[in-house]
Amino acid sequence: MDITVETRSPAETAADLLALPLFELDPARWRLPRPLAALDQAAGGRIAQALAAGDFRGKRGESLLVHPAASVRAKRILLIGLGAEASLGADVAREVAASTVREAQQRSAARVALFAPASRRLKAGALAQALAEGAGLGAYRFDRYRTKGKKKDETRVAAYVLLFEGADARAARAGAATGALVARWQNLARDLSNEPPNQLPPAALAREAVRVGREAGVRVRVLEPAELRRKGFGALLAVGQGSANEPRVIVLEHGAAPKVGRQKAGAKGARRPTLCLVGKGVCFDSGGLSLKPSASMVRMKHDMSGGAAVIGAVCAAAELRLPLHVVGIVGAVENMPSGTAYRPDDIVTSLSGQTVEISNTDAEGRLVLADALHYAKSEFAPAAIVDLATLTGACSVALGKWAAAILGNHERLAEHMLAAGEATGERYWRLPLWDVHREFMKGSVGDLKQTGGRDGGTITAAAFLSHFVGDTPWIHLDIAPVADTEKGSASQPPGATGFGVRSLVELLRGFGAVKL
């Protein structure tokens, strides 16, 4: 879908569907904005007639289709309710744009135009970015495996035009370009996570990373099984040893690395600090020998959502040409039961040299991340590390389906991540990570124990990971509650969400100002 910004008036805009978002109206004294009043006059007063009759009040989620007179270049006009004027933020803008795309698909409208409403909270660039993101996300569907039964409501929108006032057009064009790009890479993360596990084992995920990385101008290197064994990725290899599909570690790089050691963001001469993004890429999780119940195995193809978000975010950073050295590391494995699978009570030696007592083979993600985190720290000496993982069911119990958790060892980095989430509509919530939690994860037979029991499961999992990052500024994002959804919305069909791409890109865009 081609998303553009134009300055022409709504009355002069040719479209199969022209969307007019309107704030909630006071029946006693409503009036149309000046550009829309001119459109209504050309449309034969059809909009005013609908409003006067009370057919449309502008409440959030309300819509009304109007068929204008022949003198209007738009074939159909769609009124969309915004609710109260003060409530128009980025979240509402995304949903409005996504709703417009869905309406257009249902009505076989290939060219859509939307008149951008004035917002007290958002400048033109931010509003255009949110609208473009919503349009791109609303157009998404995963249907490549459907061979029949496709319906009329699946018509694709080819062109989406945002109409802005002339003075705002320049900023709007830049914002819309960013929004369209971010939505495209979030949709890529959705695609990867939605792929059936028989179609996307670790080797196939690595091939996809190479393919999309080439498109975005990202350098991609894949560590094959022999190299992983030679380097000593013992924890990650233990998880994958029960599957016929051997593990891979995918390394994506955007930008040039600093010449000398670790450089802090904002430090003199540190124009391109290194930030490592680490993603859990468990392409399918059966639980291993600690086998999941059959009902719990459904949707375990989404257990690589953190890795998918890392791939999307690094590629977006490259296309945005952000002045950073961004490294994405994805540990891609499949956790299966077999005669070669790792067992409870095993001791595995991680890449860091630390030994781990295995207590539950279904707590595999932290082992994958342990080696990936140490590799990031030791190989790239980054200014900071952020990891994403569908790590614990306990996180969903704690936060429901509405937010991901943030834990880590660096207060300011966590604050910037929270702010990035608020700005992009990807919500996070802080959980504590104290020395007592780190001490609790020390083992009795090995150096560390893999799990900490029932209490505080999300926290103890993060405490385990903290032993592999040293003093590097680090935050852990447990995205288990939000990586996929069974309930859809205008911008989010059921399935993978691509959660993390938008907020990671926002964090990267502002990382030069982060004082670590």
C-alpha positions as CSV (number, residue, x, y, z in Angstrom):
1,M,0.0,0.0,0.0
2,D,1.4,3.4,-1.0
3,I,0.9,6.0,1.7
4,T,1.3,9.7,0.7
5,V,0.6,13.2,1.9
6,E,-1.3,15.7,-0.2
7,T,-2.4,19.3,0.4
8,R,-5.4,19.4,-1.9
9,S,-8.8,20.1,-0.4
10,P,-11.2,17.2,0.3
11,A,-13.6,18.5,-2.3
12,E,-10.9,18.2,-5.0
13,T,-9.6,14.7,-3.9
14,A,-10.4,11.8,-6.1
15,A,-10.9,8.6,-4.1
16,D,-13.0,5.5,-3.9
17,L,-13.5,6.3,-0.2
18,L,-12.9,9.7,1.5
19,A,-12.7,9.4,5.3
20,L,-13.6,12.4,7.4
21,P,-12.8,11.9,11.1
22,L,-15.0,14.2,13.3
23,F,-14.9,15.0,16.9
24,E,-18.0,14.4,19.1
25,L,-20.6,17.0,18.2
26,D,-22.7,19.2,20.4
27,P,-26.2,18.7,18.8
28,A,-27.1,22.3,19.8
29,R,-24.2,24.0,18.1
30,W,-22.3,21.8,15.7
31,R,-20.5,23.1,12.7
32,L,-18.2,21.6,10.1
33,P,-14.5,22.7,9.8
34,R,-14.1,25.1,6.9
35,P,-12.6,22.6,4.4
36,L,-15.4,20.1,5.1
37,A,-18.0,22.8,4.8
38,A,-16.9,23.4,1.2
39,L,-16.9,19.7,0.6
40,D,-20.4,19.4,2.0
41,Q,-21.6,22.2,-0.3
42,A,-20.2,20.3,-3.3
43,A,-21.7,17.1,-2.0
44,G,-25.2,18.6,-2.1
45,G,-25.4,19.1,1.7
46,R,-25.5,15.3,2.4
47,I,-23.1,15.5,5.4
48,A,-25.0,18.3,7.1
49,Q,-28.3,16.5,6.5
50,A,-26.9,13.4,8.2
51,L,-25.6,15.4,11.2
52,A,-28.8,17.4,11.5
53,A,-30.9,14.2,11.5
54,G,-28.7,12.8,14.4
55,D,-27.5,9.9,12.3
56,F,-23.9,10.6,13.4
57,R,-22.7,12.2,16.6
58,G,-18.9,11.7,16.3
59,K,-18.6,9.3,19.2
60,R,-15.5,7.1,19.4
61,G,-15.9,4.1,17.0
62,E,-19.1,5.5,15.3
63,S,-19.1,5.6,11.5
64,L,-21.6,6.6,8.8
65,L,-21.3,6.1,5.0
66,V,-22.5,9.0,2.9
67,H,-23.1,8.9,-0.9
68,P,-22.3,12.4,-2.2
69,A,-23.6,14.2,-5.3
70,A,-21.9,13.6,-8.6
71,S,-20.0,16.9,-8.4
72,V,-17.7,15.5,-5.7
73,R,-14.6,13.5,-6.9
74,A,-14.8,11.0,-4.1
75,K,-17.2,8.2,-4.8
76,R,-18.2,7.7,-1.1
77,I,-17.6,9.6,2.1
78,L,-17.1,7.9,5.4
79,L,-17.7,9.8,8.6
80,I,-15.7,8.4,11.5
81,G,-16.1,9.4,15.2
82,L,-13.1,10.6,17.2
83,G,-14.8,11.2,20.5
84,A,-13.8,14.2,22.6
85,E,-11.4,16.6,21.0
86,A,-8.9,16.4,23.9
87,S,-8.6,12.6,23.5
88,L,-7.1,12.6,20.0
89,G,-3.6,11.1,20.6
90,A,-1.5,8.7,18.6
91,D,-3.5,5.6,19.8
92,V,-6.8,7.0,18.5
93,A,-5.2,8.2,15.3
94,R,-3.8,4.7,14.6
95,E,-7.2,3.0,15.2
96,V,-9.0,5.6,13.0
97,A,-6.7,5.1,10.1
98,A,-6.8,1.3,10.5
99,S,-10.7,1.4,10.7
100,T,-10.7,3.3,7.4
101,V,-8.6,0.7,5.7
102,R,-10.9,-2.1,7.0
103,E,-14.0,-0.2,5.7
104,A,-12.2,0.3,2.4
105,Q,-11.4,-3.4,2.1
106,Q,-15.1,-4.3,2.8
107,R,-16.2,-1.9,0.1
108,S,-13.6,-2.8,-2.5
109,A,-12.1,0.7,-2.4
110,A,-8.6,0.7,-3.9
111,R,-7.8,4.4,-3.3
112,V,-8.5,5.9,0.1
113,A,-8.1,9.5,1.3
114,L,-8.3,10.7,4.9
115,F,-8.7,14.3,6.0
116,A,-6.3,14.7,8.9
117,P,-8.1,16.3,11.9
118,A,-6.5,19.0,14.0
119,S,-5.0,17.7,17.2
120,R,-4.2,19.6,20.4
121,R,-1.8,16.9,21.6
122,L,0.0,16.0,18.4
123,K,2.0,18.1,15.9
124,A,1.5,17.4,12.2
125,G,4.5,15.1,11.9
126,A,3.5,12.9,14.9
127,L,-0.1,12.8,13.8
128,A,0.9,11.8,10.2
129,Q,3.2,9.1,11.6
130,A,0.4,7.6,13.8
131,L,-2.1,7.7,10.9
132,A,0.4,6.0,8.5
133,E,1.2,3.4,11.1
134,G,-2.5,2.7,11.6
135,A,-3.1,2.4,7.9
136,G,-0.2,0.0,7.4
137,L,-1.1,-2.1,10.4
138,G,-4.8,-2.1,9.5
139,A,-4.0,-3.4,6.0
140,Y,-2.2,-6.4,7.3
141,R,-3.4,-10.0,7.0
142,F,-1.7,-13.3,7.0
143,D,-3.4,-15.4,4.3
144,R,-0.6,-17.0,2.3
145,Y,-1.7,-20.5,3.2
146,R,-5.4,-20.0,2.3
147,T,-6.2,-21.6,-1.1
148,K,-9.9,-20.9,-1.2
149,G,-12.7,-19.1,0.4
150,K,-11.3,-15.6,0.0
151,K,-14.0,-13.0,0.2
152,K,-14.9,-9.7,-1.2
153,D,-13.9,-7.9,2.0
154,E,-10.3,-8.9,1.4
155,T,-9.8,-6.4,-1.5
156,R,-6.5,-4.7,-0.9
157,V,-6.1,-0.9,-0.6
158,A,-3.5,0.2,-3.2
159,A,-3.2,3.9,-2.3
160,Y,-3.8,5.7,1.0
161,V,-3.7,9.6,0.9
162,L,-3.4,11.8,4.0
163,L,-4.8,15.3,3.4
164,F,-3.0,18.0,5.4
165,E,-3.2,21.8,5.4
166,G,-0.4,23.3,3.3
167,A,1.7,24.7,6.3
168,D,1.9,21.2,7.9
169,A,2.5,19.2,4.8
170,R,6.3,19.1,5.0
171,A,6.4,17.7,8.5
172,A,3.5,15.4,7.7
173,R,5.3,13.9,4.8
174,A,8.3,13.1,6.9
175,G,6.1,11.7,9.7
176,A,4.0,9.6,7.2
177,A,7.2,8.1,5.7
178,T,8.4,7.1,9.1
179,G,5.1,5.6,10.1
180,A,4.7,3.6,6.9
181,L,8.3,2.3,7.3
182,V,7.8,1.3,10.9
183,A,4.4,-0.4,10.1
184,R,6.0,-2.4,7.3
185,W,8.7,-3.8,9.6
186,Q,6.2,-4.5,12.3
187,N,4.2,-6.4,9.8
188,L,7.4,-8.3,8.9
189,A,7.7,-9.3,12.5
190,R,4.0,-10.4,12.5
191,D,4.7,-12.5,9.4
192,L,7.6,-14.3,11.0
193,S,5.7,-15.0,14.1
194,N,2.6,-16.2,12.3
195,E,4.5,-18.6,10.1
196,P,3.7,-22.3,10.9
197,P,6.5,-24.0,12.8
198,N,7.0,-26.6,10.1
199,Q,7.7,-23.8,7.7
200,L,10.0,-21.7,9.9
201,P,12.4,-23.9,11.9
202,P,15.7,-22.2,13.0
203,A,17.5,-22.6,9.6
204,A,14.5,-21.0,7.8
205,L,14.3,-18.1,10.2
206,A,18.0,-17.5,9.6
207,R,17.4,-17.5,5.8
208,E,14.6,-15.0,6.2
209,A,16.7,-12.8,8.3
210,V,19.4,-12.8,5.6
211,R,16.8,-12.0,2.9
212,V,15.1,-9.1,4.6
213,G,18.4,-7.8,5.9
214,R,19.7,-7.6,2.4
215,E,16.6,-5.6,1.4
216,A,17.2,-3.2,4.3
217,G,20.9,-2.8,3.9
218,V,21.7,-4.8,7.1
219,R,24.7,-7.0,7.4
220,V,23.6,-10.5,8.5
221,R,25.8,-13.3,9.7
222,V,24.5,-16.7,10.8
223,L,26.4,-18.9,13.3
224,E,25.9,-22.5,12.2
225,P,25.7,-25.4,14.6
226,A,29.4,-26.4,14.2
227,E,30.5,-22.9,15.1
228,L,28.1,-22.7,18.0
229,R,29.7,-25.9,19.4
230,R,33.2,-24.7,18.8
231,K,32.5,-21.4,20.5
232,G,30.8,-23.0,23.5
233,F,27.1,-22.0,23.3
234,G,26.4,-24.8,25.7
235,A,23.1,-23.5,27.2
236,L,21.5,-22.7,23.8
237,L,22.7,-26.0,22.3
238,A,21.3,-28.0,25.2
239,V,17.8,-26.5,24.4
240,G,18.1,-27.5,20.8
241,Q,19.6,-30.9,21.1
242,G,16.3,-32.7,21.3
243,S,15.2,-31.5,17.8
244,A,16.2,-32.6,14.3
245,N,16.2,-28.9,13.4
246,E,19.5,-27.6,14.8
247,P,19.9,-24.2,16.3
248,R,21.3,-21.0,14.7
249,V,22.4,-17.7,16.1
250,I,21.5,-14.8,13.8
251,V,23.6,-11.6,14.0
252,L,22.3,-8.5,12.3
253,E,24.3,-5.2,12.2
254,H,23.4,-1.7,11.1
255,G,26.0,1.1,11.2
256,A,29.7,1.1,11.9
257,A,31.1,0.0,15.3
258,P,33.0,2.4,17.5
259,K,36.7,2.2,17.0
260,V,37.7,1.9,20.7
261,G,35.9,-0.2,23.3
262,R,32.6,0.6,24.8
263,Q,31.3,4.1,24.4
264,K,28.4,5.6,26.3
265,A,25.6,7.3,24.5
266,G,26.0,11.1,24.5
267,A,29.8,10.9,25.4
268,K,32.2,13.1,23.5
269,G,33.3,11.4,20.3
270,A,30.7,8.7,20.7
271,R,28.7,9.6,17.6
272,R,27.7,6.0,16.9
273,P,27.3,4.1,20.2
274,T,26.6,0.4,20.1
275,L,23.2,-0.9,21.3
276,C,22.6,-4.6,21.2
277,L,19.0,-6.0,20.8
278,V,18.8,-9.6,21.8
279,G,15.7,-11.7,20.9
280,K,14.5,-15.1,22.0
281,G,13.8,-17.1,18.8
282,V,12.3,-20.4,20.0
283,C,10.6,-21.4,16.7
284,F,8.4,-24.0,18.5
285,D,8.3,-24.9,22.1
286,S,6.9,-28.2,23.1
287,G,8.3,-27.9,26.6
288,G,10.8,-30.6,25.9
289,L,10.8,-33.5,28.3
290,S,8.8,-31.2,30.7
291,L,6.1,-31.5,28.1
292,K,3.4,-28.9,27.9
293,P,-0.3,-30.0,28.0
294,S,-1.5,-30.3,24.4
295,A,-3.8,-27.2,24.7
296,S,-0.8,-25.1,25.9
297,M,1.3,-26.1,22.9
298,V,-1.1,-24.4,20.5
299,R,0.3,-20.9,19.5
300,M,3.8,-21.9,20.6
301,K,5.0,-20.9,17.1
302,H,4.8,-17.4,18.6
303,D,7.6,-18.2,21.1
304,M,10.0,-16.6,18.7
305,S,8.2,-13.2,18.7
306,G,11.1,-11.5,20.5
307,G,13.5,-12.6,17.8
308,A,11.0,-11.4,15.1
309,A,10.8,-8.0,16.7
310,V,14.6,-7.7,16.9
311,I,14.8,-8.5,13.2
312,G,12.1,-5.9,12.3
313,A,13.6,-3.2,14.6
314,V,17.2,-3.5,13.2
315,C,16.0,-3.4,9.6
316,A,13.8,-0.3,10.4
317,A,16.8,1.4,12.0
318,A,18.9,0.7,8.9
319,E,16.2,2.1,6.5
320,L,15.8,5.2,8.8
321,R,19.7,5.6,8.7
322,L,19.9,6.1,12.4
323,P,23.4,7.2,13.5
324,L,24.0,4.2,15.7
325,H,25.7,0.9,15.6
326,V,22.7,-1.4,16.2
327,V,23.4,-5.1,16.7
328,G,20.5,-7.6,16.7
329,I,21.2,-11.1,18.1
330,V,18.6,-13.9,17.8
331,G,19.0,-17.3,19.3
332,A,16.9,-19.5,17.1
333,V,16.1,-23.0,18.4
334,E,13.4,-25.6,18.6
335,N,12.6,-27.2,22.0
336,M,11.5,-30.8,21.4
337,P,11.3,-34.1,23.4
338,S,13.4,-37.0,22.2
339,G,16.1,-39.5,23.2
340,T,18.7,-36.7,22.8
341,A,16.8,-34.0,24.6
342,Y,18.2,-32.3,27.7
343,R,16.8,-33.4,31.0
344,P,15.8,-32.0,34.4
345,D,18.8,-32.4,36.7
346,D,21.3,-32.0,33.9
347,I,24.1,-29.5,34.4
348,V,24.9,-27.4,31.3
349,T,27.8,-25.1,30.8
350,S,26.9,-21.7,29.3
351,L,29.0,-19.6,26.9
352,S,30.0,-17.5,29.9
353,G,31.5,-20.6,31.6
354,Q,28.9,-20.5,34.3
355,T,27.1,-23.8,35.0
356,V,23.4,-24.1,35.3
357,E,21.2,-26.7,37.1
358,I,18.3,-27.7,34.9
359,S,15.0,-28.1,36.7
360,N,12.4,-27.6,34.0
361,T,13.1,-28.0,30.3
362,D,10.1,-25.8,29.5
363,A,12.1,-22.9,31.0
364,E,14.3,-23.0,27.9
365,G,14.1,-19.3,26.8
366,R,16.3,-18.1,29.6
367,L,19.0,-20.6,28.5
368,V,18.9,-19.3,25.0
369,L,19.1,-15.7,26.2
370,A,21.9,-16.5,28.6
371,D,24.3,-17.4,25.8
372,A,23.0,-14.7,23.5
373,L,23.4,-12.0,26.2
374,H,26.9,-13.1,27.0
375,Y,27.8,-13.1,23.3
376,A,26.4,-9.6,22.9
377,K,28.4,-8.3,25.9
378,S,31.7,-10.0,25.1
379,E,31.7,-9.7,21.3
380,F,30.4,-6.1,20.9
381,A,31.1,-4.3,24.3
382,P,27.9,-2.3,23.8
383,A,26.8,0.8,25.6
384,A,23.6,-1.0,26.5
385,I,21.7,-4.2,25.9
386,V,17.9,-4.7,25.5
387,D,16.4,-8.2,25.3
388,L,12.9,-9.2,24.3
389,A,11.4,-12.6,25.1
390,T,8.1,-14.4,25.5
391,L,9.7,-15.6,28.7
392,T,7.2,-16.4,31.4
393,G,3.6,-17.3,31.8
394,A,3.8,-15.5,35.2
395,C,4.1,-12.2,33.3
396,S,0.6,-12.8,31.8
397,V,-0.7,-13.6,35.2
398,A,0.7,-10.4,36.7
399,L,-0.1,-8.0,33.9
400,G,-2.9,-9.6,31.9
401,K,-2.9,-9.1,28.1
402,W,-2.4,-5.3,28.4
403,A,1.3,-4.7,29.0
404,A,4.8,-6.2,28.9
405,A,7.2,-6.1,31.8
406,I,10.5,-4.2,32.2
407,L,13.2,-5.4,34.5
408,G,16.9,-4.6,34.5
409,N,20.0,-3.1,36.1
410,H,19.8,0.5,34.8
411,E,17.1,2.9,35.9
412,R,17.5,5.6,33.2
413,L,17.5,3.0,30.4
414,A,14.3,1.5,31.8
415,E,12.8,5.0,32.0
416,H,13.6,5.7,28.3
417,M,12.1,2.4,27.4
418,L,8.9,3.2,29.3
419,A,8.7,6.6,27.5
420,A,9.2,4.9,24.1
421,G,6.4,2.6,24.9
422,E,4.0,5.4,25.9
423,A,4.9,7.3,22.8
424,T,4.2,4.4,20.5
425,G,1.2,2.7,22.2
426,E,3.2,-0.3,23.3
427,R,2.8,-0.3,27.1
428,Y,5.3,-1.6,29.6
429,W,5.2,-1.9,33.4
430,R,8.2,-1.9,35.7
431,L,8.9,-4.8,38.1
432,P,11.7,-4.8,40.7
433,L,15.0,-6.7,40.3
434,W,16.9,-6.6,43.5
435,D,20.1,-8.2,44.8
436,V,18.1,-10.6,46.8
437,H,16.6,-11.9,43.6
438,R,20.0,-12.4,42.0
439,E,21.3,-14.1,45.1
440,F,18.2,-16.4,45.1
441,M,19.1,-17.8,41.6
442,K,22.5,-19.1,42.8
443,G,22.7,-22.9,42.6
444,S,23.7,-25.7,45.0
445,V,25.2,-28.1,42.5
446,G,25.9,-25.7,39.7
447,D,26.7,-22.0,39.7
448,L,23.1,-21.0,39.0
449,K,19.7,-22.7,39.1
450,Q,17.5,-22.4,36.1
451,T,14.2,-21.6,37.8
452,G,13.2,-20.0,41.1
453,G,9.9,-21.7,41.8
454,R,6.3,-20.4,41.7
455,D,6.7,-17.1,43.4
456,G,7.8,-14.1,41.4
457,G,8.4,-16.1,38.3
458,T,8.9,-13.1,36.0
459,I,11.4,-11.5,38.4
460,T,13.4,-14.7,39.1
461,A,13.7,-15.3,35.4
462,A,15.1,-11.8,34.9
463,A,17.4,-12.3,37.9
464,F,18.8,-15.4,36.2
465,L,19.5,-13.4,33.1
466,S,21.2,-10.7,35.0
467,H,24.1,-13.0,35.7
468,F,25.1,-13.0,32.0
469,V,25.3,-9.2,31.4
470,G,27.8,-8.1,34.0
471,D,27.8,-4.4,34.6
472,T,26.6,-3.5,31.1
473,P,23.5,-1.3,31.2
474,W,20.7,-3.8,30.4
475,I,16.9,-4.1,30.5
476,H,14.8,-7.2,29.9
477,L,11.4,-7.0,28.2
478,D,9.1,-9.9,29.0
479,I,6.6,-9.7,26.1
480,A,4.7,-12.9,26.8
481,P,1.4,-11.2,27.5
482,V,1.3,-9.1,24.3
483,A,3.2,-11.1,21.6
484,D,0.0,-12.5,20.1
485,T,-3.7,-12.1,20.6
486,E,-6.9,-14.1,20.1
487,K,-9.1,-10.9,20.0
488,G,-8.6,-8.6,17.0
489,S,-9.1,-4.9,16.5
490,A,-9.0,-2.6,13.5
491,S,-5.2,-2.4,13.6
492,Q,-4.6,-5.8,15.0
493,P,-6.1,-9.0,13.5
494,P,-5.9,-12.2,15.7
495,G,-2.5,-13.7,15.7
496,A,1.0,-12.2,16.1
497,T,1.2,-8.5,17.1
498,G,4.8,-7.6,16.2
499,F,5.0,-6.0,19.6
500,G,8.3,-4.3,20.4
501,V,9.1,-3.0,16.9
502,R,7.6,0.4,17.3
503,S,8.9,1.0,20.8
504,L,12.4,-0.3,20.0
505,V,12.6,2.0,17.0
506,E,11.5,4.9,19.1
507,L,14.1,4.1,21.7
508,L,16.8,3.9,19.0
509,R,15.7,7.2,17.5
510,G,16.3,8.9,20.8
511,F,19.2,6.9,22.0
512,G,21.8,9.5,21.3
513,A,20.2,11.6,24.0
514,V,20.2,8.8,26.6
515,K,22.6,9.5,29.4
516,L,23.9,6.2,30.7
